[in-house]
Amino acid sequence: MTDTWNENGIYTDKEYAILTNEIYKEWLGFTAKEYSFEENKKIAKLGGHAAKSTKADLEKNPGETIISSNNNLNYQYIDEKEKIEINN
C-alpha cells in the first residue's frame, strides 16, 4: 500500500499518518493515536487470522491454492494521480 502511495506522490510522514488515520477511522472508528500499541497488535492479529481463514475457506472449493504469481495484478499508471489501467 505504501508503495502505491509513493508512486502517487505521497512521500512525507505526515501524509502517511493522515492516510493511515483515515483507514483506522473507517475500519475501527478511531484514529491510530486513540489505540495503544498492544491494542493495535491484537487488531493486527485478528486481521491476519481473518485473512488466513478466508484463504483456507476459498481453497476448499477448487482444491488448490488461490494465491500464485499468475494471479497478481499487472497494472500501470496512466495518470499518476487518478487512473490505473489493468492489463490482463
Backbone torsions as a table, in degrees:
resi	resn	phi	psi	omega
1	MET	NA	-45.7	-178.5
2	THR	-66.3	-30.3	175.4
3	ASP	-63.0	-42.3	178.5
4	THR	-64.7	-43.0	176.3
5	TRP	-58.1	-44.9	-179.2
6	ASN	-62.2	-41.8	178.2
7	GLU	-62.7	-21.1	-178.5
8	ASN	-105.0	19.9	172.5
9	GLY	90.6	11.0	177.5
10	ILE	-94.9	116.2	-173.6
11	TYR	-128.8	-30.0	-170.2
12	THR	-88.0	155.2	176.7
13	ASP	-57.8	-38.0	-179.5
14	LYS	-63.5	-42.1	178.8
15	GLU	-63.9	-43.3	177.7
16	TYR	-61.5	-41.9	-179.6
17	ALA	-63.2	-42.7	179.7
18	ILE	-62.0	-47.6	-179.2
19	LEU	-66.9	-39.6	177.3
20	THR	-62.6	-42.6	177.7
21	ASN	-62.9	-36.7	177.2
22	GLU	-62.8	-40.7	177.2
23	ILE	-63.2	-47.1	179.2
24	TYR	-59.3	-45.1	-177.8
25	LYS	-62.7	-41.6	180.0
26	GLU	-70.6	-42.7	-175.1
27	TRP	-75.5	-45.5	-170.9
28	LEU	-114.5	-16.9	-176.9
29	GLY	87.0	5.6	-179.5
30	PHE	-138.2	158.2	173.8
31	THR	-82.4	167.2	180.0
32	ALA	-60.3	-36.3	-179.3
33	LYS	-67.2	-22.8	-177.8
34	GLU	-81.0	-3.1	176.1
35	TYR	-115.4	142.8	172.4
36	SER	-81.3	168.9	-179.1
37	PHE	-58.5	-43.8	-178.4
38	GLU	-63.5	-38.5	177.2
39	GLU	-65.0	-40.5	177.7
40	ASN	-63.8	-39.6	179.1
41	LYS	-61.8	-42.3	178.7
42	LYS	-62.8	-44.1	-179.3
43	ILE	-65.5	-42.1	178.3
44	ALA	-61.4	-40.8	178.7
45	LYS	-64.7	-42.4	177.2
46	LEU	-61.6	-41.8	178.6
47	GLY	-63.7	-41.8	176.9
48	GLY	-63.6	-40.6	178.0
49	HIS	-64.2	-41.8	178.7
50	ALA	-61.7	-42.5	178.9
51	ALA	-64.8	-42.1	179.2
52	LYS	-63.0	-45.3	-179.9
53	SER	-64.1	-42.3	179.3
54	THR	-62.7	-45.0	178.2
55	LYS	-59.2	-45.9	-179.8
56	ALA	-62.4	-42.7	178.9
57	ASP	-62.5	-43.6	-179.6
58	LEU	-66.1	-34.4	-178.0
59	GLU	-76.6	-15.0	177.9
60	LYS	-65.3	-37.9	-176.3
61	ASN	-70.0	-58.6	-178.7
62	PRO	-77.6	-17.0	-179.3
63	GLY	76.5	17.0	178.3
64	GLU	-143.7	166.8	-178.8
65	THR	-65.8	145.7	179.1
66	ILE	-99.0	-8.2	-178.9
67	ILE	-112.1	122.2	177.2
68	SER	-155.8	171.6	178.1
69	SER	-69.4	-13.3	-179.9
70	ASN	-81.8	-15.3	-176.9
71	ASN	-117.3	19.8	174.5
72	ASN	-79.8	154.7	-179.9
73	LEU	-70.9	135.9	174.9
74	ASN	-115.6	103.8	-175.1
75	TYR	-135.6	160.5	171.7
76	GLN	-139.7	149.2	-179.3
77	TYR	-83.1	131.6	175.0
78	ILE	-90.2	-54.5	173.2
79	ASP	-116.7	112.6	-170.2
80	GLU	-56.1	-21.5	-177.8
81	LYS	-99.6	-20.8	-168.6
82	GLU	-129.3	-37.9	-170.9
83	LYS	-126.4	149.3	169.1
84	ILE	-126.9	152.9	176.7
85	GLU	-113.4	127.9	178.5
86	ILE	-90.3	124.5	178.5
87	ASN	-104.1	112.0	179.3
88	ASN	-106.3	NA	NA
